[in-house]
Amino acid sequence: ECDTYQVIDNATRILKASLQAVDAAKDLALLTVEERFPSVAPVRREAAPRLGEAVTVVGYTLVNVLGARPTVGFGHISSTVGVRGNPAQMQISVPIQRGASGGPVFDQAGNVIGVVVSKLDALKVAERMGDLPQNVNFAIQGEVVRSFLESQNINFTASEASAKLENTEIASRGAAVTVRVRCIREAVTSPPATH
């Protein structure tokens, strides 16, 4: 639904992006830019989530409130499936806010194992069930992301690194490879009113 796209990195470099591919069922999109980035995120070779493993999410949450710098959240994989047992997703306990969607989910070695996709609508669940769910958030599993990239013939770095990094190192690496995507919709002009 966007007329044009921009990608903005942590150095506030603004690049025009093109929509290359979309998988609406998996909620994934591939954008391309003309320029190269100095760092890329490695994808864990065996990217299947492990129940209880620690994860880090980097994104640009609530930019109008928190500013245009990346934010970092820490948590765990709460379930290896998503909403209604969706095997393409996993549930994560990392707090997710508006603007985090599309952000990478890193393991403790700094490898991508997923992409943030949504959070449970706590107010709707509370209305229906009388209980306010807390911190129920979802990501697309890394294997699904890998398959999507492979189907588009995208080269990516597959990593077997497993040495645990400090949270500050994962956050630093994550901020270096995560960009903000801006969707620009051209103003629709209304026809002149007739009297």
Helices and strands as residue ranges (DSSP letters): E 4-8, E 14-23, E 28-33, E 43-44, E 54-59, H 63-66, E 71-79, G 83-85, E 89-92, E 104-106, E 112-119, H 122-129, E 137-141, H 142-151, E 158-159, H 167-177, E 180-184
